Amino acid sequence: MAKIVEVSSVAKDYGEGGIITHALRGVDLVLMAGEFTSMAGPSGSGKTTLLNIIGGLDRPSSGTVHIEGIEITQLPGTQLSRIRRDRIGFIFQSFNLIPVLTAFENAEYVLMLQNVDKEQRVERVMRVLREVGLEGLEHRFPRELSGGQQQRVAIARAIAPEPALVLADEPTANVDSETGRSLMELMRRLNEEKGITFLFSTHDRAVMERARRLIKLRDGQIIEDTEPRNL
């Protein structure tokens, strides 16, 4: 089984002068292909910071991050953007859909950046919209969709480019509990059927319970890391 993520001695400090916040303190973490992992911890524990650093949205103060064997922390912006575009999918708690684009167009957007030809884009986007339960809603704009449907569009957008890794920051935070459970079942199925590696940050007990591996953070450090399990 291949390593998808390798985090080594990662620290992240914010601030300057005498007021420094140590968001991460020497974190080490390895994710293998096909894992379905949740990170939990109180606000300020470092979950989102670690997720952003793994996704190349932020750079650590020290330490290294490898994605599929490529060290990303020192990469120039253009190369880092390419890795984010091609190998990492993102799901945000606020959905982050483009309001002037339809569900289809939002899911298609990264494929256009990848210069995938139109026929293949249409086939792939329609397939993933079916997979996430949005068939028939592809021409609706985000404002015409429920919160759960918008998050399904965000999931479709994340998986359409066929990434190795999907990072999800509080993916159930802005939906009701029943919709949250449905979204988790959807992502579990995508993980099992497509082998996509998922890493979540969450406060949601239902997300933690559906994860095969649970990592707990406190004060910028990993304090507990359960063994991967079959559910």
N, C-alpha and C positions, 0 to 999 in steps of 0.2 A: 504494500500500500504506500502511495507516494505522499510526501509532505506537501501540503498546500500552503501552510503558514508556519513560519518559524520566527518567533519574537525572542530576542536575546538582550537581557539587561536593559530594557527600555525604561527610561525616565523622561518625565515631562514636567518642566517648571514654567509657571506663569508669573509675570510681574517683574519688577526691577527694584534696585535699591535695597531697602531694608524689608520690603514686603514681598515675600516670595511664597507662592502656593505650589506645593509639590503634588501635582495631580497624579503622577505615576512614579513609583519608586522601585526601579530595578526589576521590571516584570519579565518573566520567562514563560513562553507558551508555545506549544506545537499543536497544530491541527492537521490531521491526516485526511486524505481524500475520503469524501462520503460521510464525514462526521455531521452530527446535528446537535449543536452545542449552544447552551444558554449561559450568559454571564449575568449574575445577579449581585446586588449590593445596594446600600442606601445611596441617596443623592450625594454627589461629591465623592463617591468611592473610586471613580476613574473609569467607569464602564464606557461611557461615550467617548472619552478621550482616547482610550485604547482602541475602540472600534475605528475612530477617525484616523488614527496612526496606521493601523493595519490596512485601511482602505486608501492610504496615500492622500487623505484630505488634510492631514496635519503632519508635521515632522517632529520626531522626538528631540529632546534636548541632548540625549545620549542613548547609545544602544543601536541595535540594527533590527530591521524587519526584512525577511525574505518571503516573496510570493512565488511559489513554484520554482524555488531555487534562485530567483533574481533578487538581489539586494536593492530595495527601493528607496531607502532613506536618503541616499546621496544622488539619486537620478535627477538629471535635468527635467524641467517641467514638461517638455514635449514627450519625452519617453515615459514619464510617470503618468501623464494623461492617457497615453496609449494603453498602458497596462490597466488603468482604471476602466477604460472604455471596453477593452477586449476580454479581460479576465475576471473582473469584479462587478457584481451587481449590487445595487444599493436599494434598500427599502427604508423609508423614513416614517416616523410617527405622524408627521403632518402631511404625508402623501407626496408633496412636492411635485404634483402634476402641473403641466403647462396648461393654464386655463383656456387658452384660445385654440388648443388642439383637442381633437376627439380622442376617445379611448384607443381607437386604432392608431391614430397618429402619435399619441404618447408612447404606446408600446413599440412603434416603428422607429422612433426618433434615433435611438442609438444605432440601429441597423443602417440608417441613412449616413450617420457619421462614419460607419465602417465601410461605406461604399458597397454594401450588398445590393445586387441588382434587384430591380423592382419586382419581378416575378417571384424571386425567392423571398423577398421581404413580405409580400402579400401572403404567400403560403405559410411562412413561419409565424407571422403575427396572428393570422386567423387560427392557426393551430394552438398557439399558446392562449389566446383568448377563450377558445373552447375548453382548454385544460383548466383554466381558472374560473370557469362558469360564467363567462360574459358573452357567450354567443348570442347575437341579436342586439347587443348593446354597443357594438363597435363604433357607431356613428354618433353616440351621445357625448356631450361635453362633460367635464368634471362636475359642473354645477347641476347637471341633470342626473347625477348618480348619488346613491347613498354613501355614507362613510365607508362601509364595508366594500361596496363596489369600487370605490376609488382606490382602496388599498389593494384590491384584486388587480386593478389596472397597474398599480405600482409593482406588484409582483410579476405581472406579465412583462412589464418593461424591464425588470431586473433579469428575468430568465431568457427573454427572446434572443439576446446576443450569445447564449450558451456559455455563460461564464464558468470558471472553475469554482468560484467562491461567491456566496451571497451574504452580505452584511446587513443586518436588520436592527435598527435602533428603535426600541420600544414599538414594535409593529402593531401591537394591539391596544396601544394607549388611548386612541381616539375612536374606538368602536365599543359597542356593548359586549358583554361577556359571551353571549351566544355567538355573535359574529366573530369574536376573538377566537373562540374554540374552533369555529369553522375554518378560519384562516390558518390556524395552526395545523389542522388536519390536512388542508391543502398543501402547505409547505412540507409536511412530513411525507405526503405522497410524492411530491416532486423530488424530494431528497431520495426516496426509495427507488423511484422509477428512473430518474435521470442521473443519480449519483452526484448531484450538486451538493457541495459542502456549504452548510448554513452555520452562521454565528450570529446570535441574537444578544442584545442587551435588553434587560427587562426588569420591571417590578412585579410583573403579573405571575401569580402563583401557577396559573394554568399553563403558561409558557414554560416555566421551570419544570413542571411535572411531565410535559410532553418531550422535553429534551432527553437525549440519550446520555449526555454529559453535562454536568452543571459545575460552573466555575464561580466561586464567590469572591468578591473583592471588598476590601475595606481600606480606607486611607491610602489608596493608590497601590495596594499590594494584593496579590492572590493569597487568600487565607485558606481556601479549600478547593480541591479539584477532584471531583468524583471520577471513577473509572467509566469509560464508555459502556453503555448497557443497552440491551435489546428490550424494547417495550412492545 
